[in-house]
Amino acid sequence: MEQNDINIHQLTDEIYQILHKRMDKLGIAYGIVTEFSYNPEEPPSWIISIENSKIVLTSSILFQYMKQHHNLEDTLTHFMRDHFSYFN
């Protein structure tokens, strides 16, 4: 799946919902901030905080994971497992 095949702006709400659903199940303190640029050509990014840990999910990172996992839910699950010990 190439970056050109997917419109990241169309996926933004779905990404936000999947992340919230995954973290609500953990029952821990977390935060997700979606950052949009004033430049419409620039894709959004997500700042994900769990307790004292913070990571930024950019569209380029998202697309790298999508090449390996092929669907959005699996992509986000593997990203979270790779970056937060709570998901292992």
Backbone as a printed PyTorch tensor [residue, N CA C, xyz], in Angstrom:
tensor([[[  0.8440,  -1.1670,   0.0000],
         [  0.0000,   0.0000,   0.0000],
         [  0.8940,   1.2350,   0.0000]],

        [[  0.7550,   2.0660,  -0.9870],
         [  1.5810,   3.2570,  -1.0970],
         [  0.9010,   4.4510,  -0.4550]],

        [[  1.6940,   5.3990,  -0.0570],
         [  1.1750,   6.6070,   0.5740],
         [  0.1940,   7.3090,  -0.3560]],

        [[  0.4220,   7.2970,  -1.6340],
         [ -0.4650,   7.9590,  -2.5860],
         [ -1.8270,   7.2870,  -2.6810]],

        [[ -1.9130,   6.0150,  -2.3180],
         [ -3.1660,   5.2730,  -2.4120],
         [ -4.1310,   5.6150,  -1.2860]],

        [[ -3.6680,   6.2860,  -0.2590],
         [ -4.4770,   6.5340,   0.9310],
         [ -4.5190,   8.0330,   1.1940]],

        [[ -5.6820,   8.5380,   1.4540],
         [ -5.8100,   9.9310,   1.8470],
         [ -5.8240,   9.9840,   3.3740]],

        [[ -4.7400,  10.4530,   3.9500],
         [ -4.5840,  10.4600,   5.4120],
         [ -5.6610,  11.3050,   6.0800]],

        [[ -6.1010,  12.3420,   5.4180],
         [ -7.1290,  13.2030,   6.0040],
         [ -8.4560,  12.4580,   6.1490]],

        [[ -8.7220,  11.5170,   5.2570],
         [ -9.9410,  10.7160,   5.3640],
         [ -9.8500,   9.7180,   6.5080]],

        [[ -8.6500,   9.3190,   6.8690],
         [ -8.4520,   8.3170,   7.9220],
         [ -8.3340,   8.9140,   9.3230]],

        [[ -8.2170,  10.2240,   9.4210],
         [ -7.9400,  10.8680,  10.7010],
         [ -8.9310,  10.4930,  11.7880]],

        [[-10.2270,  10.5730,  11.5190],
         [-11.2290,  10.2210,  12.5280],
         [-11.1450,   8.7500,  12.9180]],

        [[-10.9380,   7.8940,  11.9360],
         [-10.8470,   6.4620,  12.2210],
         [ -9.6120,   6.1530,  13.0750]],

        [[ -8.5000,   6.7820,  12.7870],
         [ -7.2820,   6.5900,  13.5780],
         [ -7.5290,   7.0090,  15.0230]],

        [[ -8.1170,   8.1680,  15.2000],
         [ -8.4250,   8.6890,  16.5320],
         [ -9.3290,   7.7230,  17.3020]],

        [[-10.3690,   7.2060,  16.6440],
         [-11.3000,   6.2740,  17.2950],
         [-10.6180,   4.9610,  17.6680]],

        [[ -9.7980,   4.4290,  16.7890],
         [ -9.1100,   3.1650,  17.0770],
         [ -8.1530,   3.3400,  18.2560]],

        [[ -7.3930,   4.4340,  18.2560],
         [ -6.4720,   4.6750,  19.3600],
         [ -7.2140,   4.7930,  20.6900]],

        [[ -8.3020,   5.5360,  20.7010],
         [ -9.0790,   5.6730,  21.9450],
         [ -9.6460,   4.3300,  22.3870]],

        [[-10.1670,   3.5680,  21.4780],
         [-10.7410,   2.2590,  21.8130],
         [ -9.6840,   1.3400,  22.4290]],

        [[ -8.4910,   1.3200,  21.8310],
         [ -7.4140,   0.4590,  22.3330],
         [ -6.9820,   0.8730,  23.7410]],

        [[ -6.8890,   2.1790,  23.9800],
         [ -6.3960,   2.6450,  25.2760],
         [ -7.4680,   2.6360,  26.3460]],

        [[ -8.7130,   2.8170,  25.9890],
         [ -9.8000,   2.7130,  26.9700],
         [ -9.8220,   1.3310,  27.6080]],

        [[ -9.4980,   0.3100,  26.8220],
         [ -9.4810,  -1.0590,  27.3340],
         [ -8.4150,  -1.2580,  28.4090]],

        [[ -7.3610,  -0.4570,  28.3670],
         [ -6.2660,  -0.6080,  29.3330],
         [ -6.6070,  -0.0500,  30.7060]],

        [[ -7.4970,   0.9140,  30.7490],
         [ -7.8750,   1.5150,  32.0190],
         [ -6.7700,   2.3370,  32.6600]],

        [[ -5.9680,   3.0010,  31.8470],
         [ -4.8740,   3.8360,  32.3580],
         [ -5.0570,   5.2710,  31.8630]],

        [[ -4.2990,   6.1890,  32.4590],
         [ -4.3670,   7.5880,  32.0390],
         [ -3.6450,   7.7530,  30.7010]],

        [[ -4.3110,   8.4100,  29.7620],
         [ -3.6970,   8.6290,  28.4550],
         [ -4.2470,   9.9100,  27.8370]],

        [[ -3.5960,  10.3480,  26.7920],
         [ -4.0600,  11.4990,  26.0380],
         [ -3.6730,  11.3470,  24.5820]],

        [[ -4.5310,  11.8250,  23.7100],
         [ -4.2460,  11.8150,  22.2750],
         [ -4.5660,  13.2010,  21.7470]],

        [[ -3.5830,  13.8060,  21.1060],
         [ -3.7890,  15.1110,  20.5040],
         [ -3.5140,  14.9710,  19.0140]],

        [[ -4.4810,  15.3360,  18.2030],
         [ -4.2920,  15.3490,  16.7600],
         [ -3.8400,  16.7480,  16.3680]],

        [[ -2.6950,  16.8300,  15.7190],
         [ -2.1640,  18.1240,  15.3010],
         [ -2.3550,  18.3050,  13.8030]],

        [[ -2.9790,  19.4170,  13.4380],
         [ -3.1730,  19.7550,  12.0420],
         [ -2.3270,  20.9740,  11.7150]],

        [[ -1.8250,  21.0260,  10.5100],
         [ -1.0380,  22.1630,  10.0600],
         [ -1.9530,  23.1850,   9.3890]],

        [[ -1.5190,  24.4200,   9.3870],
         [ -2.2310,  25.4490,   8.6290],
         [ -2.0690,  25.2320,   7.1320]],

        [[ -1.0570,  24.4780,   6.7750],
         [ -0.8210,  24.1270,   5.3730],
         [ -1.6310,  22.8730,   5.0480]],

        [[ -2.6390,  22.9660,   4.1970],
         [ -3.4880,  21.7970,   3.9090],
         [ -2.7460,  20.6480,   3.2280]],

        [[ -1.5900,  20.9350,   2.6780],
         [ -0.7860,  19.8870,   2.0400],
         [ -0.0600,  19.0140,   3.0690]],

        [[  0.1210,  19.5400,   4.2530],
         [  0.8450,  18.8260,   5.3030],
         [ -0.1090,  17.9200,   6.0710]],

        [[  0.2170,  16.6290,   6.1920],
         [ -0.6770,  15.6890,   6.8830],
         [ -0.6750,  15.8970,   8.3930]],

        [[ -1.7200,  15.4260,   9.0530],
         [ -1.7800,  15.5400,  10.5130],
         [ -0.8030,  14.5740,  11.1810]],

        [[ -0.6040,  14.7700,  12.4680],
         [  0.1620,  13.8330,  13.2830],
         [ -0.5840,  13.6740,  14.6050]],

        [[ -0.2170,  12.6590,  15.3630],
         [ -0.8890,  12.3740,  16.6300],
         [  0.1560,  12.2930,  17.7270]],

        [[ -0.0590,  13.0150,  18.7990],
         [  0.7990,  12.9210,  19.9790],
         [  0.0640,  12.0250,  20.9650]],

        [[  0.6820,  10.9210,  21.3010],
         [  0.0600,   9.9230,  22.1740],
         [  0.8380,   9.8920,  23.4850]],

        [[  0.1480,  10.1420,  24.5740],
         [  0.7630,  10.1340,  25.9010],
         [  0.0930,   9.0710,  26.7570]],

        [[  0.9070,   8.2530,  27.3680],
         [  0.4190,   7.2710,  28.3440],
         [  1.2750,   7.4470,  29.5800]],

        [[  0.6150,   7.8790,  30.6440],
         [  1.2820,   8.2040,  31.8980],
         [  2.4830,   9.1010,  31.6120]],

        [[  3.7100,   8.6670,  31.8300],
         [  4.8760,   9.5340,  31.6440],
         [  5.5620,   9.3660,  30.2920]],

        [[  4.9930,   8.5730,  29.4090],
         [  5.5920,   8.3300,  28.0960],
         [  4.8240,   9.0860,  27.0190]],

        [[  5.5770,   9.5490,  26.0190],
         [  4.9430,  10.2880,  24.9270],
         [  5.6260,   9.9140,  23.6160]],

        [[  4.8290,   9.7480,  22.5580],
         [  5.3590,   9.4370,  21.2300],
         [  4.5290,  10.1930,  20.2010]],

        [[  5.1520,  10.5530,  19.1010],
         [  4.4440,  11.2140,  18.0130],
         [  4.2960,  10.2160,  16.8740]],

        [[  3.0680,  10.0330,  16.4380],
         [  2.7720,   9.1990,  15.2760],
         [  2.5660,  10.1290,  14.0920]],

        [[  3.4910,  10.0860,  13.1480],
         [  3.3700,  10.8870,  11.9340],
         [  2.7930,  10.0200,  10.8260]],

        [[  2.3540,  10.6520,   9.7710],
         [  1.7960,   9.8810,   8.6570],
         [  2.8710,   9.0130,   8.0100]],

        [[  4.1130,   9.4650,   7.9660],
         [  5.1630,   8.6360,   7.3620],
         [  5.4030,   7.3710,   8.1910]],

        [[  5.3720,   7.4870,   9.5140],
         [  5.4970,   6.3060,  10.3750],
         [  4.2890,   5.4000,  10.1700]],

        [[  3.1080,   5.9840,  10.1290],
         [  1.8870,   5.2180,   9.9160],
         [  1.9610,   4.4220,   8.6170]],

        [[  2.4070,   5.0510,   7.5360],
         [  2.4860,   4.3600,   6.2460],
         [  3.5220,   3.2520,   6.2530]],

        [[  4.6190,   3.4270,   6.9960],
         [  5.6030,   2.3490,   7.1130],
         [  4.9830,   1.1190,   7.7820]],

        [[  4.2210,   1.3490,   8.8380],
         [  3.5390,   0.2400,   9.5180],
         [  2.4550,  -0.3680,   8.6220]],

        [[  1.7720,   0.4500,   7.8490],
         [  0.7140,  -0.0660,   6.9780],
         [  1.2720,  -0.9670,   5.8920]],

        [[  2.4890,  -0.7260,   5.4640],
         [  3.1190,  -1.5970,   4.4660],
         [  3.2740,  -3.0130,   5.0100]],

        [[  3.4670,  -3.1370,   6.3070],
         [  3.6710,  -4.4390,   6.9380],
         [  2.3690,  -5.0970,   7.3820]],

        [[  1.3680,  -4.3180,   7.7680],
         [  0.2010,  -4.8930,   8.4380],
         [ -1.1130,  -4.7710,   7.6710]],

        [[ -1.1580,  -3.9850,   6.6400],
         [ -2.2340,  -3.9510,   5.6540],
         [ -3.5930,  -3.4180,   6.0890]],

        [[ -3.9250,  -3.3890,   7.3600],
         [ -5.1790,  -2.7300,   7.7460],
         [ -4.8990,  -1.7980,   8.9180]],

        [[ -5.7350,  -0.8230,   9.0590],
         [ -5.4750,   0.2620,   9.9930],
         [ -5.4580,  -0.1960,  11.4510]],

        [[ -6.3810,  -1.0470,  11.8310],
         [ -6.4260,  -1.4970,  13.2280],
         [ -5.1710,  -2.2830,  13.6090]],

        [[ -4.7470,  -3.2120,  12.7550],
         [ -3.5170,  -3.9670,  13.0220],
         [ -2.2990,  -3.0500,  13.0220]],

        [[ -2.2890,  -2.0950,  12.1040],
         [ -1.1950,  -1.1370,  12.0220],
         [ -1.0330,  -0.3800,  13.3350]],

        [[ -2.1280,   0.1630,  13.8430],
         [ -2.0720,   0.9370,  15.0810],
         [ -1.7610,   0.0670,  16.2870]],

        [[ -2.2770,  -1.1510,  16.3030],
         [ -1.9780,  -2.0850,  17.3960],
         [ -0.4810,  -2.3770,  17.4500]],

        [[  0.1250,  -2.6640,  16.3060],
         [  1.5620,  -2.9680,  16.2880],
         [  2.3950,  -1.7380,  16.6280]],

        [[  1.9820,  -0.5820,  16.1560],
         [  2.6870,   0.6490,  16.5240],
         [  2.6720,   0.8320,  18.0380]],

        [[  1.5150,   0.6680,  18.6530],
         [  1.3870,   0.8480,  20.0990],
         [  2.2060,  -0.1980,  20.8480]],

        [[  2.2000,  -1.4300,  20.3900],
         [  3.0010,  -2.4800,  21.0360],
         [  4.4890,  -2.1780,  20.9560]],

        [[  4.9190,  -1.6280,  19.8270],
         [  6.3310,  -1.3240,  19.6440],
         [  6.8140,  -0.1540,  20.4980]],

        [[  5.8900,   0.7300,  20.8980],
         [  6.2930,   1.9610,  21.5840],
         [  5.8640,   2.0760,  23.0460]],

        [[  4.9110,   1.2640,  23.4650],
         [  4.4330,   1.3420,  24.8400],
         [  4.3860,  -0.0470,  25.4480]],

        [[  5.0140,  -0.2160,  26.5940],
         [  5.0640,  -1.5210,  27.2560],
         [  3.6970,  -2.0110,  27.7000]],

        [[  2.7250,  -1.1150,  27.8320],
         [  1.3840,  -1.4920,  28.2700],
         [  0.7010,  -2.4320,  27.2800]],

        [[  1.1420,  -2.4660,  26.0550],
         [  0.4980,  -3.2600,  25.0190],
         [  1.1550,  -4.5980,  24.8050]],

        [[  2.1920,  -4.9370,  25.5520],
         [  2.8660,  -6.2240,  25.3610],
         [  2.2920,  -7.3010,  26.2180]]])
